[in-house]
C-alpha cells in the first residue's frame, strides 16, 4: 500500500528536498508536512498541518496517527544564538515531536537530520555539536522500531531547491570549483538533497545495519536501487 510519512522542515533546503522525493516516490502514498506556514505546493499526496507551537504536539496528536515514518529535517543555525534558545529549537522541538509520535506508534521509523561533527559524548566545546549529540542520543533511547541519525556533510540542493542560508547560496552559485575539489579529495563526502530523501525512504522500507548515517551510507543506500 505504500508508506505514509511525516516531514518537518519542508520550508528549508533539506526538508524541501526530502519532501519532493517523497511526493515523487512510488512507495510513498501520503506525505504530511508539519510547519508554521503553508508551503505553497499542491500535490495529491500532500497534506499540511500548520502548527505554531513546536514545543508540544499532543494538541495535534489526532492528526499524527497512522504514519509509518517521520523525516525530521527542521533545524536552525547556532550562529548568533544563545545556547538556551538553540537547545529549545533544536533539542526540545525534536524530542517533543518524537515523544508524541512514539506514544502513537512505536513501530514507526524516525529519521533525524543532524550533521557531521555531532558530539555523541555531549561534552565538547561546540554548543551545536553537544546539543545535536544529546538530541541523537535521546531519540535513540525512545524505543522506536527504527531510528536513524543522518549526518550529511556538504549538501548539494537539487530540483530547484534553494538553500536557506545566504552564505550557502553564495557557495553553491559561485564556488562550483570548490565543490569539485571536495569531491575529488574525498569522494563520497558530498551528497544531494535527492540522495538524502531517497535514502530515507529506503531505510524506512528495508532498514539498515547502522543507526548513524554518514555520507558514505547515503551513497550506498541510493546506489542500491
C-alpha positions in Angstrom: 0.0 0.0 0.0 3.0 2.3 0.4 4.3 4.5 3.2 2.6 7.3 5.0 5.3 9.7 6.0 5.6 12.9 8.0 8.2 15.6 7.0 9.2 18.6 9.1 11.3 21.5 8.0 10.0 21.4 4.4 10.5 25.2 4.1 14.2 24.6 4.4 16.7 23.2 1.9 17.0 19.6 3.2 13.3 19.3 4.2 12.0 20.6 0.9 14.4 18.2 -1.0 13.1 15.3 1.1 9.5 16.3 0.6 9.9 16.4 -3.2 11.5 12.9 -3.3 8.6 11.6 -1.1 5.9 13.1 -3.4 7.5 11.5 -6.4 8.3 8.1 -5.0 6.1 5.2 -5.9 6.4 3.6 -2.5 5.1 6.7 -0.7 1.3 7.2 -0.8 0.8 10.1 1.6 3.0 12.9 2.9 2.1 15.1 5.9 4.2 18.3 6.2 4.2 19.9 9.6 5.2 23.6 9.6 4.4 27.1 10.9 3.4 28.4 7.4 2.0 27.0 4.2 4.4 25.5 1.7 2.6 26.9 -1.4 2.8 23.4 -3.0 -0.1 21.5 -4.4 0.1 17.7 -4.8 -2.4 14.8 -4.5 -0.3 13.1 -1.9 0.4 16.2 0.2 -1.4 17.2 3.4 -0.3 20.1 5.5 -0.6 20.7 9.3 0.1 24.3 10.3 1.3 24.2 13.9 2.6 27.2 15.6 4.0 25.8 18.9 6.7 23.2 18.2 7.3 22.8 22.0 4.3 20.4 22.1 2.5 18.1 19.7 0.0 16.4 21.9 -2.7 19.0 21.0 -2.5 17.8 17.3 -1.9 14.1 18.1 -5.1 13.1 16.4 -3.7 14.3 13.1 -0.4 12.4 13.6 -1.9 8.9 13.8 -1.3 6.1 11.3 2.0 7.2 9.9 4.9 4.8 9.1 7.8 7.2 9.2 8.9 10.7 10.2 11.7 12.6 8.5 12.7 15.3 10.9 14.5 17.9 8.8 13.8 21.0 10.8 16.8 22.9 12.1 18.4 26.3 12.7 21.9 27.7 12.6 23.6 28.3 16.0 25.3 31.4 14.7 24.5 34.4 17.0 22.1 32.3 19.1 22.4 31.7 22.8 22.7 28.1 24.0 19.2 28.1 25.7 17.4 29.3 22.5 19.4 26.9 20.3 18.6 24.0 22.7 14.9 24.9 22.6 14.7 25.0 18.8 17.0 22.0 18.1 16.6 19.6 21.0 13.2 20.3 22.7 11.2 20.8 19.5 12.5 17.5 18.0 12.1 15.5 21.2 8.5 16.9 21.7 7.6 15.6 18.2 9.3 12.3 18.7 7.8 11.6 22.1 4.2 12.2 20.8 4.9 10.1 17.7 6.4 7.2 19.8 3.3 7.2 22.0 1.1 7.0 18.9 3.2 4.4 17.0 6.4 3.0 18.4 6.7 0.8 15.3 7.4 3.7 13.0 10.7 4.8 11.6 12.1 8.1 12.9 15.0 9.8 11.0 16.6 12.9 12.2 18.9 15.2 10.2 21.9 16.1 12.4 25.3 16.9 10.9 28.9 16.0 10.5 30.9 16.7 13.7 28.0 16.0 16.0 29.3 15.2 19.5 27.8 12.0 20.8 29.6 12.5 24.2 27.6 15.7 24.8 30.8 17.2 26.4 32.6 19.0 23.6 33.2 22.7 23.4 30.9 23.5 20.4 27.4 24.2 21.5 25.7 23.0 18.3 27.6 19.7 18.4 26.7 19.0 22.0 23.1 19.8 21.5 22.8 17.7 18.3 24.6 14.9 20.2 22.1 14.9 23.0 19.2 15.1 20.5 20.6 12.0 18.7 21.2 10.1 21.9 17.8 10.7 23.4 16.0 9.9 20.1 17.8 6.6 20.0 16.7 5.9 23.6 13.0 6.5 22.9 12.5 3.0 21.6 11.3 3.4 18.0 11.4 0.2 16.0 13.8 2.0 13.7 15.6 5.3 14.3 18.4 6.7 12.1 20.5 9.8 12.7 21.6 11.5 9.5 25.0 13.2 9.4 25.3 14.6 5.9 28.4 16.6 5.1 28.3 19.1 2.2 24.8 19.0 0.7 24.0 20.0 -2.9 20.5 21.2 -3.5 18.7 19.7 -6.5 15.4 20.2 -8.4 15.4 24.0 -7.9 15.6 23.8 -4.1 17.2 27.0 -2.7 19.5 26.9 0.4 18.0 28.9 3.3 21.4 30.4 4.2 22.7 33.3 2.2 26.3 32.1 2.6 25.3 28.6 1.4 23.5 30.1 -1.6 26.7 32.0 -2.5 28.8 28.9 -2.1 26.5 26.8 -4.5 26.2 29.6 -7.0 29.8 30.8 -7.2 32.1 28.2 -5.8 31.5 25.2 -8.0 35.2 24.7 -8.3 35.4 24.2 -4.5 32.7 21.6 -4.6 34.5 19.7 -7.4 37.7 19.9 -5.3 36.0 18.5 -2.2 34.5 15.6 -4.3 37.9 14.9 -5.8 39.8 14.9 -2.5 37.1 13.0 -0.6 34.9 11.0 -2.9 31.5 10.3 -1.4 31.7 13.2 1.1 29.2 15.3 -0.9 25.5 14.3 -1.1 22.5 15.8 -2.7 19.0 16.6 -1.4 17.7 13.9 -3.8 20.0 11.3 -2.2 19.0 12.2 1.3 15.3 11.9 0.5 15.7 8.7 -1.4 17.9 7.1 1.2 15.4 8.0 4.0 12.6 6.2 2.1 14.9 3.2 1.5 15.8 2.8 5.2 12.1 3.1 6.1 11.2 0.3 3.8 14.2 -2.0 4.2 16.1 -0.9 7.4 19.8 -0.5 7.7 22.6 -2.0 9.7 23.8 1.3 11.2 22.0 3.9 13.3 24.3 6.8 12.4 24.0 7.5 8.7 27.1 9.3 7.2 27.6 10.5 3.6 29.1 7.1 2.6 26.0 5.4 3.8 23.7 7.7 1.9 25.7 7.0 -1.3 25.4 3.2 -0.6 21.7 3.4 0.1 20.9 5.3 -3.1 23.3 3.3 -5.3 21.4 0.1 -4.1 18.4 1.0 -6.1 
